Amino acid sequence: MRLTWQWVREQIFLGVVAAGYDDVNRAHVALFRYPTLDQLRPSELADQLHITKQSINDLLGHLEQHGYLVREPDPSDRRARVVRLTPKGRRLDRTVNREARAAEQRIADMLGQRSFAQLHQALDELTERITSNPSPWRGRSRNSQGPAKGR
């Protein structure tokens, strides 16, 4: 599954670059996820992407300098900031989503409609099971490598 996910991410990135966005890299594009990063706090993005707050702020700083977003005070907590996409950022967001749909269509073309429908159904079922579990890491540390030797 990892190879497939890497292929999809690369297809999205190449499509974004082909659309003229030459001032972003793969990490910037990865921030533009479904449904959107608009109106999220940087800390929420860091948690979703499993990266440090420093890293997320570095990425957001680049996007802000290039006019894709602004960080504004959160109306519910003035000490916190929220990401707001600019018109340029909303265009990039639409481009990323369009390229994701195009990558999905390329997979459907490779597999054929029947196999793709089965894959889609299986992934929907897996997503439902994962998201209905209140603690996906239950019973195991995220960093666990399995049982320790000698036990």
N, C-alpha and C positions, 0 to 999 in steps of 0.2 A: 504494500500500500504506500510505503514511503516513496518509492520510485514514481508511482503514479502521481502522488501529490506534488513532488518536485517538478514533474513534467507539466502539470497544470499551472503551477506558479510561474514556471519559465515561459509558458505560452502567454500568460497574462502579461508578464513583464515585457516580452518582445512586442506584443500588440500595443502596449502603452508607449514604448519607445517609437514604434512605427507611426503612432498617432501624433508624434511630435514632442512628446514629453521627455526631453533629453537632460533635464535637470533633476531627475529623481533616480534613485537606484532601487534594487530589489527590496531592500528593507523599508524604504518609503512606501513602495507600492503595497507591501504586505500590511501596512496600517489601514489601507482602504479595504475593509472587509465588510461583508454583508452583516447587518443591514447598513451601517455607516459609523464612522467615528465622530460625526457631528453631534455635539452636545454631550460628549463623554468627558469625564475628567481624565487627565493624563494618568492618574493612578489606576483608574479602571482599565484603560488601554494596556498599561504595564501588566496588570493582573491577567487580562485576557490573553496576552501574547507571551506571558511567562518570561518577561525581560525586566531589567531593573528600571526604576523610575528615572535614573540618570540617563540610561539609554533612550527611553521613550522621549525624554525632554530634549535630548540631542537631536533625535529624528524630527520631532515637532518643531524645534528651532529652525532647522533647515527648511522645512515646508513653510514655516511662517515667513522666513526671509525671502522665499521665492513666491510669496503671494497666494499660497494655497489655503491658508487658514490663519486665524487669529486665536489667541487665548484670552478669554474674557473672565471677569469675576463670575463665579457661580451665583445666580440669584438666591439660591437657598442657603448658601454659606459663602459670604464675601471673602473669606480667607482662601477658599479653593478657587481653582480656575476650571473653565470648561473650554473644549475645542469647538470652534465655530468655523465651518467651511466658508470660504469666500466663493464668489461665482467661478473663479478659476479652479478652486478645489472641488466644487460640485461637478464641473465638467470632467475633471480627472476621475472623480468617484464614478460617474456614469461610464467613462471609458473603461475603467477597471471591471465594472460589472458586465459591460458588453463583451469584453475580452474573456471573462470567466464563462459567459454563456457560449461564446464561440468555441472555447476549449471543450466544454461539455458536448457541444455538437460534434466536434472532431472525434471525441470518444465514441459517441453514438454511431458515427459513420464507420469507425474501425470495428466496432463490435456487432453492428447490425441492430435493428430496432428491437428485436425480441430479447437478445442478450442484454442490451442496454436497459430495457424496461425491467428486467430481472435484477440487474445491478442497482438500478435506481430504487427499486422496492426494498432490496436488502439493505441498502444504505439508509433509507428512511426508517426502516425497522430498527437498525442499529442505533441511529440517532435518537429515536424515541426511547429505547432502553437506557442509553447512556444519560440522557437528560432527565429521565424520570427517577434516576438514582440520586438521592440527595447528596451523597458523598462518593464521587467516582473513585476516590483513593481509599475507600473504607478497607480497613484491615491490612493496609500496606502503605508504608511510607513511599512518597513519590520518588525518593532516591534509593529505595530498597533494591538490592540486587538479588534478592531471594534469601533463603536461610543462611545464616552464618555457618562457616565450617566449624566442625567440632561440636555441634549441638545435637 
